[in-house]
């Protein structure tokens, strides 16, 4: 992963004039992506930059929502659409990176027929 590219993409997604104050957030998400990698994955694959930036953007939106005052009948942090967009980015980029990531989903499967051992 290229940390400069992740920061540039995060800055673009979040519409920030300077993303440097958010470097710790972006680095935490880069580390989270590294933890998801398969042992044989290429850490320099450029798809991982986008995935890490999207994760950082989602966390940024969550933090901004927590720091905004809320009133009865309002959605925190602006419109719900902004959260939906951030979550869609994460899902899309995770799907693009799927061949590089471990699949930790639990899978149930039936084998054979009833009564067979």
Secondary structure, 3 states (H helix, E strand, C coil): CCHHHHHHHHHHHHCCCCCHHHHHHHHHHHHHHHHHECCCCCCCCCHHHHHHHHHHHHHHHHHHHHHCCCCCCCCCCCCHHHHHHHHHHHHHHHHHHHHHECCCCCCCCCCCCCCCC
